[in-house]
């Protein structure tokens, strides 16, 4: 091969990869510019809707402080603190790390087979006596929770600006309190007490309503879990006992208020703000 052709072949051999690389770089750059333009459009749309984009703005818009005398969380935390003082005191004071806390004892609902037998009227007294005893022993606690639920609003001391690192121990405890009301409804239904059962179901729903304005997705999921318990217990009550017309109307009104569709958009605003906030975190925090 002549020397000229050899040089041309070498040049072509070098230029082709460079051309491919340049094309890839241009494609990637164009893609990035298009994505950035779309992000700016979405940000402008969010601002036009007055939606918060960052966690500080979200906390200021959706998780503002409320007066203690209106806040359900204040008496609830005081009640929980009687059982685990150090743990709930640390949470109430805004600590970023909570001390160890023993697990709460499980509520002794009958096992599935025993529950089916109970619903058919064939269960032995021994199968549901532990739950009856538990409900009786926790009567004062439930009444204290009911008294707290009289307050009109709810805001727990959550550091929303911590994003993914926010401590949320109150969610598990709220679900526990809702389950305590469910246990009361279960026992009342078993002994034919429609009024007590219906009241306990409504109280379970009220616990779920406390999370109506919660900006965090897991809070909305706990709200849905409380509503699910209510619907299941209404079904159980109506399949066993005939409520009065007034009681039926109250249950109907309660079930019609168990929609959580508003919580999806609210929690997605938090998820978006958390994602954007991750880009501002130092590498060590990540």
Backbone as CSV, one residue per row, in Angstrom:
resi,resn,N_x,N_y,N_z,CA_x,CA_y,CA_z,C_x,C_y,C_z
1,UNK,0.855,-1.201,0.000,0.000,0.000,0.000,0.886,1.243,0.000
2,UNK,0.602,2.198,-0.888,1.396,3.423,-0.915,1.342,4.144,0.427
3,UNK,2.383,4.934,0.657,2.463,5.644,1.936,1.316,6.620,2.112
4,UNK,0.857,7.243,0.987,-0.248,8.213,1.080,-1.531,7.530,1.530
5,UNK,-1.805,6.378,0.918,-3.024,5.651,1.305,-2.960,5.169,2.745
6,UNK,-1.756,4.798,3.161,-1.604,4.333,4.539,-1.902,5.450,5.532
7,UNK,-1.421,6.661,5.204,-1.687,7.805,6.080,-3.180,8.121,6.117
8,UNK,-3.803,8.050,4.948,-5.242,8.301,4.895,-6.020,7.279,5.731
9,UNK,-5.580,6.032,5.658,-6.260,4.989,6.426,-6.112,5.233,7.927
10,UNK,-4.921,5.689,8.315,-4.690,5.962,9.741,-5.551,7.136,10.216
11,UNK,-5.589,8.166,9.346,-6.409,9.329,9.713,-7.884,8.937,9.849
12,UNK,-8.361,8.146,8.882,-9.748,7.694,8.936,-10.004,6.844,10.175
13,UNK,-9.026,6.010,10.496,-9.161,5.143,11.670,-9.289,5.962,12.951
14,UNK,-8.624,7.127,12.991,-8.693,7.984,14.179,-9.938,8.881,14.164
15,UNK,-10.309,9.347,12.961,-11.414,10.302,12.878,-12.776,9.650,13.114
16,UNK,-12.946,8.415,12.672,-14.249,7.769,12.825,-14.649,7.644,14.296
17,UNK,-13.777,7.117,15.177,-14.160,7.072,16.604,-14.408,8.454,17.189
18,UNK,-13.555,9.446,16.755,-13.753,10.803,17.266,-15.094,11.368,16.815
19,UNK,-15.471,11.072,15.580,-16.755,11.552,15.083,-17.909,10.901,15.841
20,UNK,-17.777,9.605,16.089,-18.816,8.910,16.861,-18.908,9.473,18.267
21,UNK,-17.732,9.700,18.890,-17.720,10.258,20.237,-18.332,11.650,20.258
22,UNK,-17.980,12.472,19.257,-18.549,13.806,19.187,-20.059,13.773,19.013
23,UNK,-20.532,12.831,18.184,-21.972,12.696,17.993,-22.676,12.301,19.289
24,UNK,-22.041,11.396,20.045,-22.616,10.994,21.328,-22.662,12.160,22.300
25,UNK,-21.599,12.955,22.322,-21.558,14.108,23.225,-22.632,15.121,22.851
26,UNK,-22.772,15.380,21.548,-23.798,16.320,21.105,-25.202,15.809,21.445
27,UNK,-25.420,14.508,21.261,-26.731,13.924,21.572,-27.030,14.044,23.065
28,UNK,-26.035,13.718,23.877,-26.219,13.797,25.325,-26.466,15.233,25.764
29,UNK,-25.709,16.178,25.185,-25.885,17.594,25.535,-27.278,18.079,25.148
30,UNK,-27.717,17.702,23.938,-29.058,18.095,23.515,-30.127,17.513,24.429
31,UNK,-29.907,16.260,24.845,-30.856,15.615,25.759,-30.896,16.353,27.097
32,UNK,-29.726,16.702,27.633,-29.666,17.420,28.899,-30.342,18.784,28.804
33,UNK,-30.108,19.485,27.695,-30.735,20.794,27.525,-32.256,20.666,27.455
34,UNK,-32.723,19.629,26.781,-34.165,19.426,26.683,-34.763,19.103,28.046
35,UNK,-34.066,18.253,28.821,-34.544,17.907,30.156,-34.567,19.131,31.054
36,UNK,-33.509,19.946,30.985,-33.475,21.145,31.812,-34.601,22.103,31.448
37,UNK,-34.892,22.216,30.150,-35.989,23.076,29.732,-37.325,22.562,30.270
38,UNK,-37.499,21.233,30.243,-38.726,20.654,30.782,-38.828,20.866,32.291
39,UNK,-37.699,20.737,32.985,-37.697,20.964,34.431,-38.088,22.399,34.737
40,UNK,-37.553,23.342,33.975,-37.918,24.744,34.192,-39.406,24.965,33.948
41,UNK,-39.943,24.277,32.949,-41.380,24.392,32.683,-42.191,23.849,33.855
42,UNK,-41.776,22.688,34.388,-42.490,22.101,35.524,-42.377,22.993,36.762
43,UNK,-41.197,23.579,36.977,-41.020,24.468,38.121,-41.910,25.701,37.982
44,UNK,-41.976,26.245,36.776,-42.830,27.408,36.555,-44.292,27.052,36.777
45,UNK,-44.691,25.864,36.333,-46.068,25.419,36.540,-46.369,25.252,38.027
46,UNK,-45.412,24.669,38.768,-45.601,24.484,40.215,-45.707,25.828,40.916
47,UNK,-44.872,26.780,40.514,-44.934,28.103,41.140,-46.242,28.803,40.802
48,UNK,-46.711,28.618,39.562,-47.991,29.227,39.195,-49.126,28.671,40.039
49,UNK,-49.012,27.407,40.421,-50.016,26.783,41.287,-49.749,27.054,42.765
50,UNK,-48.682,27.795,43.042,-48.268,28.109,44.406,-47.947,26.842,45.201
51,UNK,-47.346,25.876,44.511,-46.918,24.637,45.163,-45.476,24.775,45.630
52,UNK,-45.159,24.333,46.844,-43.774,24.416,47.317,-42.875,23.435,46.574
53,UNK,-41.657,23.869,46.305,-40.698,23.016,45.602,-39.634,22.452,46.536
54,UNK,-39.333,23.171,47.595,-38.309,22.721,48.531,-38.939,22.476,49.906
55,UNK,-38.233,21.718,50.732,-38.799,21.277,52.006,-39.106,22.445,52.943
56,UNK,-38.264,23.469,52.949,-38.531,24.606,53.826,-39.836,25.297,53.439
57,UNK,-40.024,25.479,52.134,-41.262,26.113,51.675,-42.461,25.219,51.960
58,UNK,-42.281,23.898,51.804,-43.378,22.970,52.079,-43.746,22.997,53.559
59,UNK,-42.744,22.998,54.425,-43.013,23.037,55.864,-43.746,24.321,56.244
60,UNK,-43.344,25.430,55.629,-43.990,26.705,55.931,-45.424,26.744,55.415
61,UNK,-45.687,26.026,54.312,-47.019,26.071,53.709,-47.972,25.035,54.286
62,UNK,-47.447,23.840,54.619,-48.328,22.727,54.984,-48.169,22.238,56.417
63,UNK,-47.133,22.651,57.118,-46.915,22.090,58.446,-46.626,23.202,59.449
64,UNK,-47.484,24.198,59.427,-47.313,25.324,60.330,-47.758,24.950,61.742
65,UNK,-47.220,25.652,62.709,-47.565,25.396,64.108,-49.000,25.832,64.383
66,UNK,-49.624,25.151,65.335,-50.979,25.519,65.751,-50.979,25.653,67.274
67,UNK,-51.915,26.409,67.832,-51.945,26.607,69.288,-52.120,25.287,70.032
68,UNK,-51.466,25.183,71.177,-51.530,23.947,71.961,-52.952,23.573,72.340
69,UNK,-53.788,24.561,72.647,-55.139,24.238,73.105,-56.014,23.693,71.982
70,UNK,-55.559,23.814,70.733,-56.295,23.248,69.601,-55.680,21.943,69.115
71,UNK,-54.523,21.607,69.613,-53.715,20.537,69.034,-53.951,19.199,69.735
72,UNK,-54.486,18.228,69.001,-54.699,16.887,69.558,-53.388,16.253,69.984
73,UNK,-52.301,16.581,69.280,-51.019,15.944,69.564,-50.522,16.228,70.976
74,UNK,-50.881,17.372,71.532,-50.380,17.742,72.864,-50.865,16.766,73.935
75,UNK,-52.170,16.530,74.103,-52.596,15.548,75.119,-52.216,14.115,74.748
76,UNK,-52.152,13.790,73.447,-51.755,12.438,73.073,-50.311,12.167,73.470
77,UNK,-49.431,13.107,73.208,-48.027,12.921,73.593,-47.887,12.835,75.110
78,UNK,-48.661,13.628,75.830,-48.630,13.557,77.295,-49.095,12.185,77.777
79,UNK,-50.093,11.632,77.110,-50.593,10.307,77.472,-49.557,9.231,77.152
80,UNK,-48.959,9.304,75.986,-47.947,8.314,75.597,-46.711,8.413,76.490
81,UNK,-46.414,9.637,76.914,-45.218,9.865,77.730,-45.336,9.200,79.097
82,UNK,-46.543,8.972,79.558,-46.716,8.280,80.832,-46.224,6.838,80.748
83,UNK,-46.313,6.246,79.567,-45.896,4.854,79.390,-44.410,4.738,79.078
84,UNK,-43.892,5.649,78.247,-42.470,5.620,77.864,-41.932,7.047,77.942
85,UNK,-41.609,7.514,79.144,-41.269,8.937,79.343,-40.103,9.433,78.503
86,UNK,-38.958,8.747,78.544,-37.775,9.245,77.851,-37.984,9.291,76.343
87,UNK,-38.627,8.276,75.816,-38.793,8.157,74.370,-39.653,9.294,73.815
88,UNK,-40.847,9.452,74.387,-41.758,10.449,73.841,-41.352,11.853,74.231
89,UNK,-40.643,12.022,75.340,-40.128,13.348,75.692,-39.087,13.793,74.670
90,UNK,-38.225,12.855,74.270,-37.215,13.195,73.260,-37.868,13.590,71.945
91,UNK,-38.904,12.860,71.555,-39.600,13.196,70.319,-40.287,14.550,70.433
92,UNK,-40.935,14.793,71.551,-41.653,16.054,71.755,-40.689,17.233,71.723
93,UNK,-39.481,17.045,72.216,-38.497,18.124,72.260,-37.709,18.273,70.969
94,UNK,-38.023,17.467,69.965,-37.395,17.629,68.662,-36.046,16.969,68.512
95,UNK,-35.758,15.954,69.310,-34.473,15.265,69.210,-34.343,14.579,67.857
96,UNK,-33.126,14.551,67.308,-32.871,13.881,66.035,-32.577,12.396,66.226
97,UNK,-32.445,11.965,67.464,-32.208,10.550,67.748,-32.995,10.177,68.991
98,UNK,-33.789,9.122,68.892,-34.651,8.721,69.999,-34.032,7.554,70.755
99,UNK,-34.252,7.501,72.077,-33.756,6.353,72.849,-34.521,5.090,72.508
100,UNK,-33.982,3.969,72.933,-34.649,2.690,72.705,-35.959,2.636,73.489
101,UNK,-36.939,1.999,72.876,-38.243,1.839,73.524,-38.702,0.401,73.358
102,UNK,-39.142,-0.252,74.434,-39.664,-1.614,74.278,-40.912,-1.631,73.421
103,UNK,-41.093,-2.698,72.704,-42.277,-2.819,71.853,-43.532,-2.899,72.713
104,UNK,-44.595,-2.284,72.236,-45.882,-2.388,72.921,-46.404,-3.817,72.779
105,UNK,-47.019,-4.352,73.830,-47.567,-5.716,73.720,-48.639,-5.779,72.647
106,UNK,-48.693,-6.897,71.962,-49.666,-7.058,70.887,-51.077,-7.137,71.457
107,UNK,-52.028,-6.671,70.689,-53.439,-6.751,71.082,-53.924,-8.160,70.744
108,UNK,-54.456,-8.881,71.727,-54.734,-10.324,71.529,-56.022,-10.617,70.760
109,UNK,-56.052,-10.185,69.487,-57.185,-10.573,68.660,-57.180,-12.089,68.480
110,UNK,-58.354,-12.704,68.393,-58.394,-14.147,68.138,-57.717,-14.481,66.818
111,UNK,-57.167,-15.678,66.731,-56.578,-16.123,65.477,-57.668,-16.256,64.419
112,UNK,-57.231,-16.391,63.181,-58.187,-16.385,62.072,-59.273,-17.438,62.256
113,UNK,-58.894,-18.662,62.603,-59.894,-19.730,62.766,-60.869,-19.414,63.886
114,UNK,-60.341,-18.905,65.004,-61.205,-18.549,66.123,-62.125,-17.386,65.761
115,UNK,-61.606,-16.455,64.946,-62.418,-15.313,64.553,-63.579,-15.763,63.670
116,UNK,-63.306,-16.668,62.766,-64.369,-17.191,61.915,-65.417,-17.904,62.752
117,UNK,-64.961,-18.679,63.733,-65.897,-19.375,64.612,-66.720,-18.376,65.423
118,UNK,-66.056,-17.293,65.868,-66.775,-16.290,66.653,-67.851,-15.624,65.817
119,UNK,-67.531,-15.327,64.566,-68.512,-14.696,63.697,-69.686,-15.632,63.395
120,UNK,-69.440,-16.936,63.470,-70.529,-17.885,63.219,-71.232,-18.291,64.510
121,UNK,-70.762,-17.732,65.642,-71.394,-18.031,66.920,-70.953,-19.343,67.535
122,UNK,-69.840,-19.895,67.055,-69.407,-21.194,67.545,-68.119,-21.140,68.355
123,UNK,-67.592,-19.947,68.587,-66.308,-19.862,69.288,-66.489,-20.129,70.778
124,UNK,-65.486,-20.696,71.371,-65.503,-20.906,72.812,-65.164,-19.597,73.506
125,UNK,-65.574,-19.473,74.750,-65.298,-18.247,75.497,-63.802,-18.019,75.640
126,UNK,-63.030,-19.114,75.748,-61.585,-18.989,75.922,-60.911,-18.340,74.724
127,UNK,-61.470,-18.498,73.536,-60.809,-18.007,72.331,-60.780,-16.485,72.256
128,UNK,-61.790,-15.811,72.823,-61.801,-14.355,72.754,-61.728,-13.684,74.123
129,UNK,-61.568,-14.455,75.195,-61.467,-13.864,76.523,-60.242,-12.967,76.679
130,UNK,-59.065,-13.326,76.104,-57.913,-12.415,76.224,-58.200,-11.028,75.654
131,UNK,-58.934,-10.962,74.544,-59.253,-9.662,73.970,-60.234,-8.913,74.860
132,UNK,-61.204,-9.618,75.405,-62.167,-8.992,76.320,-61.429,-8.397,77.524
133,UNK,-60.490,-9.155,78.073,-59.716,-8.672,79.227,-58.863,-7.466,78.855
134,UNK,-58.260,-7.515,77.666,-57.430,-6.399,77.206,-58.263,-5.135,77.058
135,UNK,-59.419,-5.244,76.451,-60.287,-4.081,76.244,-60.711,-3.492,77.579
136,UNK,-61.029,-4.337,78.532,-61.425,-3.844,79.852,-60.261,-3.130,80.551
137,UNK,-59.055,-3.692,80.415,-57.892,-3.115,81.089,-57.482,-1.777,80.491
138,UNK,-57.766,-1.566,79.191,-57.345,-0.342,78.514,-58.469,0.683,78.412
139,UNK,-59.503,0.515,79.193,-60.657,1.410,79.116,-60.271,2.857,79.415
140,UNK,-59.521,3.074,80.491,-59.141,4.445,80.860,-58.286,5.088,79.771
141,UNK,-57.404,4.317,79.185,-56.552,4.853,78.125,-57.380,5.308,76.919
142,UNK,-58.365,4.488,76.535,-59.199,4.861,75.391,-60.012,6.122,75.685
143,UNK,-60.502,6.243,76.911,-61.262,7.436,77.260,-60.370,8.673,77.211
144,UNK,-59.102,8.526,77.600,-58.165,9.652,77.526,-57.910,10.041,76.073
145,UNK,-57.804,9.052,75.212,-57.628,9.334,73.780,-58.874,10.028,73.240
146,UNK,-60.040,9.556,73.627,-61.296,10.190,73.184,-61.335,11.663,73.605
147,UNK,-60.895,11.927,74.809,-60.889,13.305,75.289,-59.944,14.158,74.441
148,UNK,-58.798,13.582,74.075,-57.848,14.311,73.226,-58.435,14.585,71.848
149,UNK,-59.211,13.648,71.342,-59.780,13.787,70.001,-60.807,14.907,69.903
150,UNK,-61.201,15.470,71.025,-62.157,16.572,71.008,-61.532,17.844,70.424
151,UNK,-60.224,17.933,70.438,-59.569,19.133,69.913,-59.677,19.151,68.385
152,UNK,-59.728,20.350,67.808,-60.089,20.440,66.387,-58.976,20.166,65.389
153,UNK,-57.705,20.279,65.780,-56.619,20.177,64.811,-55.513,19.291,65.363
154,UNK,-54.555,18.948,64.490,-53.494,18.043,64.924,-52.188,18.372,64.205
155,UNK,-51.120,18.488,64.977,-49.794,18.702,64.400,-48.748,18.145,65.355
156,UNK,-48.041,17.115,64.938,-46.996,16.521,65.761,-45.660,17.215,65.482
157,UNK,-44.718,17.141,66.435,-43.434,17.849,66.274,-42.493,17.136,65.307
158,UNK,-42.890,17.060,64.059,-42.087,16.411,63.023,-41.220,17.457,62.339
159,UNK,-39.960,17.133,62.147,-39.051,18.031,61.433,-39.171,17.726,59.934
160,UNK,-40.157,18.330,59.306,-40.416,18.057,57.894,-39.213,18.395,57.028
161,UNK,-38.445,19.399,57.426,-37.286,19.798,56.636,-36.178,18.749,56.637
162,UNK,-36.282,17.731,57.497,-35.305,16.641,57.481,-35.555,15.672,56.331
163,UNK,-36.679,15.792,55.670,-36.962,14.959,54.503,-36.979,13.483,54.829
164,UNK,-36.131,12.734,54.131,-36.078,11.284,54.327,-35.634,10.903,55.728
165,UNK,-35.003,11.819,56.454,-34.485,11.514,57.784,-35.435,11.947,58.893
166,UNK,-36.603,12.429,58.536,-37.571,12.864,59.548,-38.023,11.684,60.402
167,UNK,-38.103,11.892,61.707,-38.539,10.849,62.641,-40.065,10.883,62.744
168,UNK,-40.679,9.699,62.612,-42.142,9.617,62.565,-42.681,8.530,63.499
169,UNK,-42.251,8.491,64.757,-42.718,7.413,65.638,-44.196,7.524,65.992
170,UNK,-44.765,8.708,65.847,-46.171,8.895,66.202,-47.109,8.116,65.289
171,UNK,-46.655,7.797,64.080,-47.536,7.108,63.142,-47.885,5.704,63.630
172,UNK,-46.879,4.985,64.089,-47.134,3.638,64.606,-48.024,3.695,65.845
173,UNK,-47.823,4.719,66.675,-48.627,4.807,67.894,-50.067,5.198,67.569
174,UNK,-50.266,6.059,66.584,-51.626,6.393,66.177,-52.353,5.162,65.644
175,UNK,-51.654,4.365,64.855,-52.274,3.140,64.352,-52.597,2.203,65.510
176,UNK,-51.735,2.190,66.514,-52.001,1.378,67.703,-53.271,1.858,68.405
177,UNK,-53.426,3.164,68.578,-54.625,3.697,69.230,-55.871,3.380,68.410
178,UNK,-55.757,3.470,67.083,-56.893,3.109,66.235,-57.249,1.640,66.411
179,UNK,-56.227,0.797,66.549,-56.468,-0.633,66.728,-57.092,-0.923,68.088
180,UNK,-56.758,-0.109,69.092,-57.404,-0.252,70.405,-58.914,0.002,70.285
181,UNK,-59.288,1.007,69.518,-60.722,1.250,69.295,-61.336,0.103,68.502
182,UNK,-60.567,-0.444,67.577,-61.085,-1.578,66.812,-61.347,-2.768,67.737
183,UNK,-60.451,-2.991,68.694,-60.651,-4.092,69.648,-61.923,-3.883,70.454
184,UNK,-62.158,-2.629,70.858,-63.385,-2.338,71.596,-64.614,-2.620,70.735
185,UNK,-64.557,-2.226,69.456,-65.679,-2.482,68.555,-65.904,-3.967,68.366
186,UNK,-64.824,-4.717,68.275,-64.934,-6.167,68.068,-65.629,-6.822,69.263
187,UNK,-65.208,-6.441,70.466,-65.802,-7.025,71.669,-67.262,-6.602,71.804
188,UNK,-67.538,-5.312,71.545,-68.915,-4.834,71.666,-69.835,-5.522,70.664
189,UNK,-69.353,-5.726,69.459,-70.158,-6.443,68.465,-70.427,-7.865,68.921
190,UNK,-69.427,-8.481,69.518,-69.585,-9.857,69.988,-70.638,-9.993,71.068
191,UNK,-70.805,-8.963,71.882,-71.813,-9.065,72.947,-73.120,-8.382,72.574
192,UNK,-73.245,-7.949,71.301,-74.501,-7.395,70.820,-74.733,-5.943,71.150
193,UNK,-73.678,-5.191,71.473,-73.812,-3.786,71.843,-73.527,-2.920,70.614
194,UNK,-74.572,-2.588,69.863,-74.399,-1.829,68.621,-73.864,-0.425,68.897
195,UNK,-74.398,0.236,69.913,-74.029,1.621,70.191,-72.538,1.750,70.504
196,UNK,-72.025,0.897,71.389,-70.612,0.958,71.753,-69.727,0.610,70.568
197,UNK,-70.136,-0.391,69.810,-69.352,-0.793,68.647,-69.280,0.335,67.624
198,UNK,-70.411,0.952,67.333,-70.442,2.031,66.347,-69.611,3.220,66.810
199,UNK,-69.684,3.519,68.115,-68.896,4.637,68.634,-67.408,4.350,68.497
200,UNK,-66.988,3.127,68.807,-65.576,2.770,68.701,-65.095,2.836,67.251
201,UNK,-65.938,2.424,66.321,-65.566,2.494,64.901,-65.398,3.952,64.479
202,UNK,-66.292,4.812,64.931,-66.171,6.237,64.599,-64.899,6.829,65.195
203,UNK,-64.532,6.394,66.410,-63.303,6.884,67.029,-62.069,6.400,66.254
204,UNK,-62.137,5.178,65.754,-61.043,4.662,64.924,-60.889,5.532,63.679
205,UNK,-62.008,5.897,63.065,-61.955,6.771,61.895,-61.397,8.143,62.258
206,UNK,-61.748,8.634,63.446,-61.269,9.946,63.887,-59.756,9.950,64.013
207,UNK,-59.179,8.856,64.498,-57.718,8.762,64.562,-57.125,8.877,63.156
208,UNK,-57.740,8.211,62.188,-57.275,8.345,60.814,-57.385,9.776,60.306
209,UNK,-58.448,10.484,60.699,-58.638,11.869,60.262,-57.528,12.783,60.770
210,UNK,-56.867,12.413,61.867,-55.781,13.242,62.380,-54.671,13.408,61.346
211,UNK,-54.551,12.445,60.435,-53.488,12.476,59.428,-53.972,13.040,58.099
212,UNK,-55.132,13.663,58.097,-55.698,14.186,56.852,-54.760,15.198,56.205
213,UNK,-54.106,16.033,57.005,-53.221,17.065,56.463,-51.753,16.678,56.563
214,UNK,-51.475,15.431,56.859,-50.085,14.999,56.955,-49.430,15.076,55.577
215,UNK,-48.269,15.743,55.463,-47.652,15.908,54.143,-46.812,14.731,53.677
216,UNK,-46.619,13.739,54.529,-45.681,12.655,54.218,-46.454,11.413,53.782
217,UNK,-45.919,10.722,52.790,-46.624,9.596,52.183,-46.965,8.518,53.200
218,UNK,-46.027,8.145,54.067,-46.287,7.071,55.021,-47.403,7.477,55.980
219,UNK,-47.523,8.766,56.282,-48.621,9.230,57.116,-49.964,9.014,56.437
220,UNK,-50.026,9.264,55.142,-51.257,9.027,54.392,-51.569,7.536,54.300
221,UNK,-50.543,6.702,54.235,-50.770,5.257,54.196,-51.318,4.745,55.530
222,UNK,-50.839,5.310,56.637,-51.392,4.950,57.953,-52.843,5.418,58.041
223,UNK,-53.128,6.571,57.505,-54.513,7.063,57.457,-55.402,6.076,56.708
224,UNK,-54.936,5.595,55.562,-55.696,4.620,54.787,-55.877,3.326,55.572
225,UNK,-54.838,2.911,56.311,-54.941,1.691,57.113,-56.018,1.836,58.183
226,UNK,-56.115,3.002,58.811,-57.165,3.237,59.809,-58.544,3.170,59.160
227,UNK,-58.664,3.779,57.994,-59.949,3.751,57.294,-60.323,2.320,56.902
228,UNK,-59.329,1.549,56.504,-59.591,0.163,56.113,-60.131,-0.641,57.292
229,UNK,-59.563,-0.418,58.480,-60.063,-1.106,59.669,-61.522,-0.733,59.938
230,UNK,-61.833,0.547,59.762,-63.210,0.997,59.998,-64.190,0.310,59.060
231,UNK,-63.854,0.271,57.788,-64.752,-0.342,56.811,-64.954,-1.824,57.097
232,UNK,-63.873,-2.507,57.480,-63.975,-3.921,57.804,-64.874,-4.140,59.018
233,UNK,-64.755,-3.263,60.017,-65.540,-3.442,61.237,-66.996,-3.037,61.040
234,UNK,-67.254,-2.067,60.157,-68.649,-1.748,59.818,-69.300,-2.948,59.150
235,UNK,-68.576,-3.569,58.245,-69.094,-4.764,57.586,-69.389,-5.863,58.596
236,UNK,-68.484,-6.049,59.541,-68.679,-7.094,60.557,-69.875,-6.773,61.443
237,UNK,-70.005,-5.507,61.835,-71.124,-5.104,62.692,-72.459,-5.313,61.982
238,UNK,-72.554,-4.856,60.734,-73.822,-4.945,60.020,-74.195,-6.384,59.661
239,UNK,-73.186,-7.249,59.567,-73.490,-8.640,59.241,-73.967,-9.432,60.453
240,UNK,-73.806,-8.833,61.654,-74.167,-9.571,62.870,-75.345,-8.958,63.622
241,UNK,-75.443,-7.604,63.565,-76.433,-6.939,64.411,-77.255,-5.951,63.586
242,UNK,-78.519,-5.775,63.926,-79.362,-4.803,63.218,-79.302,-3.436,63.902
243,UNK,-78.629,-2.450,63.332,-78.585,-1.122,63.946,-79.908,-0.397,63.760
244,UNK,-80.149,0.594,64.590,-81.337,1.425,64.428,-81.150,2.334,63.215
245,UNK,-82.213,2.981,62.826,-82.128,3.875,61.663,-81.151,5.009,61.928
246,UNK,-81.152,5.514,63.150,-80.222,6.589,63.509,-78.786,6.106,63.462
247,UNK,-78.543,4.930,64.047,-77.191,4.379,64.042,-76.715,4.092,62.617
248,UNK,-77.618,3.583,61.788,-77.258,3.293,60.406,-76.900,4.584,59.660
249,UNK,-77.636,5.650,59.927,-77.334,6.927,59.294,-75.979,7.466,59.723
250,UNK,-75.649,7.294,61.015,-74.347,7.749,61.509,-73.208,6.950,60.883
251,UNK,-73.408,5.641,60.754,-72.372,4.815,60.133,-72.206,5.163,58.659
252,UNK,-73.309,5.439,58.011,-73.234,5.808,56.597,-72.475,7.117,56.431
253,UNK,-72.784,8.098,57.263,-72.081,9.384,57.180,-70.598,9.215,57.456
254,UNK,-70.275,8.332,58.412,-68.876,8.096,58.734,-68.132,7.461,57.565
255,UNK,-68.736,6.448,56.947,-68.058,5.759,55.845,-67.914,6.670,54.625
256,UNK,-68.858,7.559,54.409,-68.753,8.477,53.277,-67.609,9.472,53.453
257,UNK,-67.131,9.621,54.684,-66.025,10.542,54.935,-64.669,9.872,54.973
258,UNK,-64.586,8.629,54.513,-63.334,7.886,54.599,-62.523,7.919,53.302
259,UNK,-62.728,8.916,52.482,-61.929,9.056,51.264,-60.578,9.688,51.599
260,UNK,-59.514,9.162,51.004,-58.167,9.690,51.234,-57.528,10.173,49.941
261,UNK,-58.353,10.483,48.934,-57.805,10.907,47.645,-57.000,12.191,47.760
262,UNK,-57.403,13.081,48.667,-56.684,14.337,48.825,-55.270,14.118,49.334
263,UNK,-55.038,13.011,50.005,-53.717,12.760,50.570,-52.662,12.439,49.539
264,UNK,-53.065,11.953,48.360,-52.075,11.564,47.352,-51.302,12.780,46.851
265,UNK,-52.035,13.807,46.407,-51.353,15.003,45.905,-50.517,15.660,46.993
266,UNK,-51.050,15.694,48.197,-50.314,16.305,49.304,-48.995,15.575,49.552
267,UNK,-49.031,14.256,49.573,-47.808,13.497,49.842,-46.838,13.547,48.666
268,UNK,-47.353,13.673,47.430,-46.454,13.777,46.282,-45.676,15.087,46.293
269,UNK,-46.260,16.140,46.851,-45.523,17.393,46.997,-44.327,17.191,47.917
270,UNK,-44.516,16.417,48.979,-43.404,16.125,49.886,-42.349,15.275,49.185
271,UNK,-42.787,14.256,48.434,-41.835,13.400,47.736,-41.010,14.205,46.736
272,UNK,-41.644,15.118,46.022,-40.919,15.951,45.066,-39.925,16.857,45.783
273,UNK,-40.364,17.484,46.862,-39.467,18.368,47.605,-38.297,17.596,48.198
274,UNK,-38.580,16.385,48.677,-37.507,15.556,49.231,-36.492,15.193,48.148
275,UNK,-36.991,14.834,46.962,-36.085,14.495,45.869,-35.227,15.671,45.447
276,UNK,-35.826,16.850,45.324,-35.051,18.031,44.964,-34.066,18.391,46.068
277,UNK,-34.487,18.207,47.317,-33.603,18.530,48.434,-32.391,17.630,48.505
278,UNK,-32.507,16.406,47.969,-31.361,15.485,47.997,-30.188,16.027,47.215
279,UNK,-30.453,16.856,46.192,-29.360,17.405,45.395,-28.593,18.492,46.144
280,UNK,-29.168,18.988,47.234,-28.489,20.002,48.021,-27.749,19.418,49.209
281,UNK,-27.886,18.110,49.415,-27.222,17.479,50.557,-25.732,17.314,50.301
282,UNK,-24.907,17.492,51.333,-23.485,17.181,51.183,-23.279,15.688,51.046
283,UNK,-22.200,15.264,50.403,-21.962,13.813,50.192,-21.990,13.013,51.487
284,UNK,-21.493,13.604,52.575,-21.463,12.872,53.833,-22.846,12.526,54.335
285,UNK,-23.811,13.464,54.150,-25.182,13.206,54.598,-25.805,12.096,53.771
286,UNK,-25.531,12.076,52.468,-26.083,11.025,51.624,-25.471,9.683,51.964
